[in-house]
Amino acid sequence: MSEVVAVNGSPDKDKGNTARLVWSLLEGMREAGASTKVLYASEINPNPCLGDMHCWYRKPGQCHQRDRMQDVYPLLKEADIVVLATPVYIPLPGEMQNFINRMCPLFRPHLSFENGRTRAQAREGVRMKGMALVATGAWWELENLRILEHIVEEIAMKMGVTYLGGVLRPHAYVMDGDQVKAEGIRQAVRQAGHQLIRDGEFSKELLQRISMPLVSEEDLRAYWNDLERRTNSEQKGS
């Protein structure tokens, strides 16, 4: 049985669009036989990484900071798949950025040079074979989420694990106003989770369906610009 740990970096925890997509993905994974667990970066509230490389060169594999990450490391080591899930801010919520940086003890500085890039390795005892991403954003274009996907892909490669792909949902909040489209997206995400456990990968067709435009760029831009106009008008009138 595959063990999956998802880390939700949204400050809204279970209330936002990021959570809805994570639950759909994990539902599909469980249907395919996986065991799943969800952690919340805001509850873990990890301290920032100090960058002193204590976990590499002083006490290998051990972070000397005594916070809730100490309870999380065993869960990450036992996971076959880790799913990082987050809304895109500029670029990440603070706790999620800290969480990602604090994953450093899971890999060791035994370096190789592959395809022009320096790579480290996952430590002995770290079962993780793959890493996936769930990302939501407010702007229209999918490219707004690609920066984050590149970051997660880099993390996976640096740890010597496979980047399994990204479930990316631009202008995710539009789903709140169209339940038919929202349900279609959630069902596609559920299928993607099932497929990942069954086949070991996402299909491009499903990922494209999850990310498809729900409104035109012009309409979305008009909405945000009108919101700014009304906000400025209210501020001037107050």
C-alpha positions as CSV (number, residue, x, y, z in Angstrom):
1,M,0.0,0.0,0.0
2,S,1.3,3.4,-0.9
3,E,1.6,5.9,1.9
4,V,0.8,9.5,0.9
5,V,1.3,12.6,3.0
6,A,-0.2,15.9,1.8
7,V,1.0,19.2,3.2
8,N,-1.6,21.9,2.8
9,G,0.0,25.3,3.0
10,S,-3.2,27.4,2.7
11,P,-3.9,29.6,5.8
12,D,-7.6,28.7,5.1
13,K,-6.8,25.1,5.9
14,D,-10.0,23.1,5.0
15,K,-12.1,26.0,3.9
16,G,-10.4,27.1,0.6
17,N,-10.1,25.9,-3.0
18,T,-6.7,24.4,-2.3
19,A,-8.2,22.1,0.3
20,R,-11.1,21.1,-1.9
21,L,-8.7,20.0,-4.6
22,V,-6.4,18.2,-2.1
23,W,-9.4,16.2,-0.7
24,S,-10.5,15.3,-4.2
25,L,-7.0,14.1,-5.1
26,L,-6.6,12.1,-1.9
27,E,-10.1,10.6,-2.4
28,G,-9.0,9.2,-5.7
29,M,-5.7,7.9,-4.2
30,R,-7.6,6.1,-1.5
31,E,-9.9,4.5,-4.1
32,A,-6.8,3.1,-5.7
33,G,-5.6,1.6,-2.4
34,A,-3.4,4.3,-0.9
35,S,-3.3,5.4,2.7
36,T,-3.4,9.2,3.0
37,K,-2.7,11.8,5.7
38,V,-3.0,15.6,5.6
39,L,-0.8,18.0,7.5
40,Y,-1.3,21.8,7.7
41,A,1.7,24.1,7.5
42,S,-0.1,26.8,9.6
43,E,-0.6,24.3,12.4
44,I,3.0,23.1,12.2
45,N,4.1,26.7,12.1
46,P,7.8,25.8,11.4
47,N,10.5,28.2,12.3
48,P,12.5,29.5,9.4
49,C,15.5,27.5,8.3
50,L,18.7,29.0,9.8
51,G,20.8,28.0,6.9
52,D,23.7,26.8,9.2
53,M,23.6,23.3,7.5
54,H,23.7,21.6,11.0
55,C,21.6,18.8,9.5
56,W,24.2,18.1,6.8
57,Y,27.6,18.5,8.5
58,R,27.2,18.6,12.3
59,K,24.5,16.0,13.0
60,P,23.5,14.6,9.7
61,G,19.8,14.2,9.2
62,Q,18.9,16.1,12.4
63,C,17.5,19.6,12.6
64,H,18.5,21.2,15.9
65,Q,15.5,23.4,16.0
66,R,12.9,22.1,18.5
67,D,9.5,22.8,17.0
68,R,6.7,20.8,15.5
69,M,8.8,19.8,12.5
70,Q,10.4,17.2,14.8
71,D,7.0,15.4,14.8
72,V,6.7,15.7,11.0
73,Y,10.0,14.3,9.9
74,P,9.1,10.7,10.7
75,L,5.9,11.0,8.7
76,L,7.8,12.4,5.7
77,K,10.4,9.7,5.9
78,E,7.7,7.0,5.8
79,A,5.7,8.5,2.9
80,D,6.1,7.0,-0.6
81,I,4.5,10.2,-2.1
82,V,4.6,13.7,-0.7
83,V,2.0,16.2,-2.0
84,L,2.8,19.8,-1.5
85,A,-0.4,21.9,-1.8
86,T,-0.6,25.7,-1.7
87,P,-2.2,28.8,-3.1
88,V,0.2,31.0,-5.0
89,Y,0.9,34.3,-3.2
90,I,4.2,36.1,-3.8
91,P,5.1,33.3,-4.3
92,L,4.1,31.3,-1.2
93,P,2.4,31.6,2.2
94,G,5.1,32.1,4.8
95,E,4.6,28.8,6.7
96,M,4.7,26.8,3.5
97,Q,8.0,28.5,2.5
98,N,9.4,27.6,5.8
99,F,8.1,24.1,5.6
100,I,9.8,23.5,2.2
101,N,13.1,24.9,3.5
102,R,13.0,22.7,6.6
103,M,12.8,19.5,4.5
104,C,16.6,19.8,4.1
105,P,17.4,17.1,6.7
106,L,15.7,14.5,4.5
107,F,18.5,14.6,1.9
108,R,22.2,14.3,2.2
109,P,25.0,16.2,0.4
110,H,26.3,13.3,-1.5
111,L,26.5,15.1,-4.8
112,S,26.2,14.1,-8.4
113,F,26.2,16.2,-11.6
114,E,23.3,15.3,-14.0
115,N,22.2,17.1,-17.1
116,G,24.2,20.1,-16.1
117,R,22.8,20.3,-12.6
118,T,24.1,19.4,-9.1
119,R,22.0,16.9,-7.3
120,A,22.0,15.5,-3.7
121,Q,20.3,12.3,-2.5
122,A,17.5,11.2,-0.2
123,R,18.9,9.9,3.1
124,E,18.8,6.2,4.0
125,G,15.5,5.5,5.6
126,V,13.6,8.1,3.5
127,R,11.0,6.0,1.6
128,M,9.9,8.9,-0.6
129,K,9.8,7.9,-4.3
130,G,7.8,10.8,-5.7
131,M,6.6,14.4,-5.1
132,A,3.5,16.0,-6.5
133,L,2.0,19.5,-6.4
134,V,-1.4,21.0,-6.0
135,A,-1.5,24.7,-6.7
136,T,-4.3,27.3,-6.9
137,G,-4.1,30.9,-8.0
138,A,-6.4,33.9,-8.6
139,W,-4.9,35.2,-11.9
140,W,-6.2,33.9,-15.2
141,E,-3.1,32.4,-16.8
142,L,-1.7,29.0,-16.0
143,E,1.8,30.4,-16.2
144,N,1.3,32.2,-12.9
145,L,1.5,28.8,-11.3
146,R,4.5,27.5,-13.3
147,I,7.1,29.3,-11.1
148,L,5.9,27.3,-8.1
149,E,5.8,24.1,-10.2
150,H,9.4,24.7,-11.2
151,I,10.4,25.1,-7.5
152,V,8.8,21.9,-6.5
153,E,10.3,20.0,-9.4
154,E,13.7,21.3,-8.4
155,I,13.2,20.2,-4.8
156,A,12.2,16.7,-6.0
157,M,15.3,16.4,-8.3
158,K,17.6,17.7,-5.6
159,M,16.3,15.0,-3.2
160,G,16.7,12.3,-5.9
161,V,13.0,11.6,-6.1
162,T,10.6,11.7,-9.1
163,Y,8.5,14.8,-9.7
164,L,5.1,13.3,-10.5
165,G,3.4,16.4,-11.8
166,G,1.3,19.3,-10.9
167,V,-2.5,19.7,-10.4
168,L,-2.7,23.4,-11.3
169,R,-5.9,25.5,-11.0
170,P,-5.7,29.1,-12.1
171,H,-8.5,31.5,-11.2
172,A,-9.7,28.9,-8.8
173,Y,-12.2,31.2,-7.0
174,V,-14.3,31.2,-10.1
175,M,-15.4,27.6,-9.1
176,D,-17.2,29.2,-6.1
177,G,-19.7,30.7,-8.5
178,D,-20.2,27.8,-10.9
179,Q,-20.9,24.6,-9.1
180,V,-21.3,22.6,-12.3
181,K,-17.8,23.5,-13.5
182,A,-16.4,23.1,-10.0
183,E,-17.8,19.6,-9.7
184,G,-16.3,18.7,-13.1
185,I,-12.9,20.0,-12.0
186,R,-13.1,18.1,-8.7
187,Q,-14.0,14.9,-10.4
188,A,-11.1,15.2,-12.8
189,V,-8.8,15.8,-9.8
190,R,-10.2,12.6,-8.1
191,Q,-9.5,10.6,-11.3
192,A,-6.0,12.0,-11.4
193,G,-5.4,10.8,-7.8
194,H,-6.6,7.3,-8.7
195,Q,-4.5,7.3,-11.9
196,L,-1.4,8.4,-10.0
197,I,-1.5,5.4,-7.6
198,R,-2.7,3.0,-10.3
199,D,-0.3,4.0,-13.1
200,G,2.4,5.9,-11.3
201,E,1.7,9.1,-13.3
202,F,-0.8,11.7,-14.3
203,S,-2.2,11.8,-17.8
204,K,-1.7,15.1,-19.7
205,E,-5.3,15.0,-20.7
206,L,-6.5,15.0,-17.1
207,L,-4.1,17.8,-16.0
208,Q,-5.3,19.9,-19.0
209,R,-8.9,19.4,-18.0
210,I,-8.2,20.4,-14.4
211,S,-6.4,23.6,-15.6
212,M,-8.8,24.6,-18.4
213,P,-10.0,28.3,-18.5
214,L,-13.4,28.8,-16.8
215,V,-13.9,32.4,-18.0
216,S,-12.3,34.6,-20.6
217,E,-9.2,36.6,-19.6
218,E,-11.0,39.8,-20.5
219,D,-13.9,39.1,-18.2
220,L,-11.6,38.2,-15.3
221,R,-9.5,41.3,-15.8
222,A,-12.6,43.4,-15.9
223,Y,-13.8,41.8,-12.6
224,W,-10.6,42.6,-10.8
225,N,-10.3,46.1,-12.2
226,D,-13.9,46.9,-11.2
227,L,-13.2,45.6,-7.7
228,E,-10.2,47.9,-7.4
229,R,-12.3,50.8,-8.7
230,R,-15.1,50.1,-6.1
231,T,-12.5,49.7,-3.3
232,N,-10.9,53.0,-4.2
233,S,-14.3,54.7,-4.3
234,E,-15.2,53.4,-0.9
235,Q,-11.9,54.5,0.6
236,K,-12.4,58.0,-0.8
237,G,-15.9,58.2,0.6
238,S,-15.0,57.0,4.1
